[in-house]
Amino acid sequence: MDDVTVIEDPAAAEASLDPVRARLLAELAEPASAAMLAARVGLPRQKVNYHLRALERHGLVALVEERRKGNVTERLLQASAVSYVISPLALAAVQPDPARAPDRLSARWLLAVAARLVRDVGALITGAERARQRVATFAIDGEVRFATAADRSAFATELAAAVTALVAKYHDEAAEKGRDHRVVVAVHPSAGETTKES
């Protein structure tokens, strides 16, 4: 079971968004049969089986074990991941594009950049799994409390200068065997905070 799986296929995304199927995915953190799930979620076993087949068809759950019980074979299934992220590729025709409105101070532009990050890293994970390799990534996640809007603005200016200097120091356009990497740095209010300007 993966920690996170990125869903790129529109049909798989649709299957995962159904409320009953999403509940079944959550229940399948540990292997369970349709009968076991039916008792937990309060639905008929046949209905649970219908939803499980849809999830299995899209690779969101996998068969772990088959047990013979009298004349019946009990199938134990488990979710393919602990959690799922739907890639913008699932909505390819309308996925966000940061190039359409490159305004570094726009929250919508930040969201488009984040969507591209999910899409690109999801594709890298998928490719790496096929090749049985790991993806070299790095991320920093933290919080800072600004006393004033002026402090926040000064921080953004200094951060941009520091990142620009690092990129200039290490970027080598002439490196024949070099590999391009995308750098994303974002600052936004914490979701629990009000978003009004101070």
C-alpha positions in Angstrom: 0.0 0.0 0.0 1.4 3.4 -1.0 1.3 6.4 1.3 -0.1 8.6 -1.5 -1.4 7.8 -5.0 -1.9 10.4 -7.6 -5.1 9.8 -9.7 -4.6 10.9 -13.3 -7.4 9.0 -15.1 -10.7 10.9 -15.2 -12.8 7.8 -14.7 -10.7 6.8 -11.7 -11.1 10.3 -10.3 -14.9 10.1 -10.8 -15.0 6.6 -9.1 -13.0 7.9 -6.1 -15.2 11.0 -5.6 -18.4 9.0 -5.2 -19.3 9.4 -1.4 -19.9 5.6 -0.9 -16.7 4.6 -2.7 -14.7 7.2 -0.8 -16.0 5.8 2.5 -15.1 2.3 1.3 -11.6 3.4 0.4 -11.2 4.8 3.9 -12.5 1.6 5.4 -10.0 -0.4 3.3 -6.9 0.8 5.1 -6.9 -2.8 6.4 -8.0 -5.7 4.2 -11.7 -6.5 4.4 -14.4 -8.4 2.4 -17.6 -7.0 1.0 -19.6 -8.7 3.8 -17.3 -7.1 6.5 -17.6 -3.7 4.8 -21.4 -4.0 4.4 -21.7 -4.5 8.2 -19.5 -1.4 8.8 -21.2 1.0 6.4 -24.7 -0.2 6.7 -25.3 -1.2 3.1 -26.3 -4.5 1.4 -23.4 -6.7 0.5 -24.4 -6.7 -3.2 -24.3 -2.9 -3.3 -20.9 -2.9 -1.6 -19.7 -5.5 -4.1 -20.8 -3.2 -7.0 -18.8 -0.3 -5.6 -15.8 -2.5 -4.9 -15.7 -3.8 -8.5 -15.7 -0.2 -9.7 -12.8 0.7 -7.4 -10.9 -2.4 -8.3 -11.4 -1.8 -12.1 -9.6 1.6 -11.6 -6.8 0.2 -9.5 -7.9 2.0 -6.3 -8.3 -1.3 -4.4 -6.5 -4.6 -4.9 -7.1 -8.2 -4.0 -5.1 -9.3 -1.0 -6.4 -12.8 -0.4 -9.2 -15.2 -1.3 -10.6 -17.5 1.4 -12.9 -20.4 0.8 -16.0 -20.4 3.1 -18.2 -23.4 2.3 -19.5 -22.8 -1.2 -18.4 -19.2 -1.3 -15.0 -17.6 -2.0 -14.5 -14.5 0.2 -12.3 -11.9 -1.4 -10.3 -9.6 0.9 -9.5 -6.3 -0.7 -7.4 -3.4 0.5 -7.0 0.2 -0.7 -4.0 0.8 -3.0 -3.0 3.8 -0.9 -3.5 5.5 2.4 -4.6 8.7 0.6 -5.2 9.9 -2.9 -4.6 13.2 -4.7 -6.5 13.9 -8.0 -4.1 15.3 -10.6 -5.1 18.2 -12.8 -4.5 15.8 -15.6 -7.9 14.3 -14.7 -9.4 17.5 -16.0 -6.8 18.0 -18.8 -8.9 20.3 -21.0 -9.5 22.8 -18.1 -6.4 22.3 -15.9 -4.9 25.4 -14.5 -1.9 26.9 -16.4 0.4 29.3 -14.6 1.5 30.8 -17.9 -1.9 32.3 -18.5 -1.6 34.9 -15.8 1.8 35.0 -14.3 1.1 37.4 -11.4 3.4 36.3 -8.5 1.1 38.1 -6.0 -2.1 36.4 -7.1 -3.6 33.6 -5.0 -5.1 32.1 -8.2 -1.7 32.0 -9.8 -0.3 30.3 -6.7 -3.1 27.7 -7.0 -2.2 27.2 -10.7 1.5 26.7 -9.8 0.4 24.2 -7.0 -1.8 22.3 -9.5 1.2 22.1 -11.9 3.3 20.8 -9.0 0.7 18.0 -8.3 0.5 17.2 -12.0 4.3 17.0 -12.6 5.2 15.2 -9.4 2.3 12.8 -9.9 3.7 12.0 -13.4 7.2 11.6 -12.0 6.0 9.2 -9.3 4.0 7.1 -11.9 7.1 6.9 -14.2 9.4 6.1 -11.3 7.2 3.3 -10.1 7.2 1.8 -13.6 11.0 2.0 -13.7 11.3 0.9 -10.0 13.2 4.0 -9.1 12.8 6.9 -6.7 12.2 10.5 -7.5 14.8 13.0 -6.2 12.8 15.8 -4.6 13.1 18.2 -1.7 10.6 20.4 0.1 10.5 22.8 3.0 7.2 23.3 4.9 6.9 25.7 7.8 5.1 28.7 9.2 6.1 32.2 10.0 4.1 34.9 11.8 4.5 38.4 10.5 4.0 41.3 12.8 2.9 43.6 9.9 2.1 43.6 6.2 5.4 45.5 5.7 7.3 42.7 7.4 5.6 40.2 5.1 6.5 42.3 2.1 10.1 42.6 3.2 10.3 38.8 3.8 9.0 38.1 0.3 11.6 40.5 -1.2 14.5 38.9 0.7 13.3 35.4 0.0 13.0 36.2 -3.8 16.5 37.6 -3.7 18.0 34.6 -1.8 16.3 32.1 -4.1 17.4 34.1 -7.2 21.0 34.1 -6.0 21.0 30.4 -5.3 19.5 29.6 -8.7 22.1 31.8 -10.4 24.9 30.1 -8.4 23.9 26.5 -9.3 22.2 26.8 -12.7 24.5 25.5 -15.4 23.0 25.9 -18.9 26.0 24.3 -20.5 25.9 21.1 -18.4 25.4 18.4 -21.1 24.3 15.7 -18.6 22.5 18.1 -16.3 18.9 17.7 -15.5 16.4 20.6 -15.2 14.6 21.0 -11.9 11.7 23.2 -11.0 11.9 25.4 -7.9 8.6 26.4 -6.3 8.6 28.7 -3.3 5.2 29.9 -1.9 4.0 32.0 0.9 0.3 32.2 1.8 -1.8 32.8 4.9 -2.4 29.6 7.0 -5.8 28.1 6.2 -6.9 28.5 9.7 -6.3 32.2 9.7 -8.5 34.9 8.2 -7.3 36.0 4.7 -8.0 39.7 5.2 -5.0 42.0 4.5 -3.5 43.6 7.6 
